[in-house]
Amino acid sequence: MGYTGAKEADLMNILTLGKHVHERREALGLTQVRLARLANLSRQTVQSLETGSLKDLGFERVARLLDVLGLSFDTLSLAARQRKRGLWMAAKTSSVSYAGELTEGMLEQALATGYAPSGYEAHIGHLLDEAPVSLVIMAVEEVAALEHKAPTDIWRNVAMLAKTHSDSRRTFWV
């Protein structure tokens, strides 16, 4: 009987995780396919988790998924993520190898429109090819809020930018 209770508790935990993943994915404007790609999982895994039909998901895969979504293990909270300045960090990261600095405002405009500022195309490519996925996601989320746009609109712009400025992870963002 104790074993059944433990199994039910585990199932309840994975059901709760699936609910949080679904809500956060939708809030970020991500499709199951895109989330799966960003977290290096299959779409079927994401779908099964969200629908509650997944029985187990290893710690490493859960950690990767939560990192992409900006959630933490303790309470599945966004508090730590919201204290970070994702757009600023992304702009700094994109400028690390270049003399000219891509500003927060310039990156916001690029993500909001899908067009890289003239002379900063390499910065955008560097961001999309080299930055941690969670950092790009933070920037997308922040731009969506600042621009009063749906995150899905910003993701379309990321895909446009990737088609013209990304080399190694072009298909990753599309």
Buried (B, 14 or more C-beta within 10 A) or exposed (E): EEEEEEEEEEBEEBBEBBBBBBEBBBBBBBBBEBBBBBBEBEBEBBBBBBEBEBEEBEEEBBEBBBBBBBBBEEEBEBEEBEEBEBBBBBBBBBBEEEEEEBBBEBBBBBBBBBBBBEEBBBBBBBBBBBBEBBBBBBBBBBBBEBBEBEBBBBBBBBBBBBEEBBEEBBEBBB
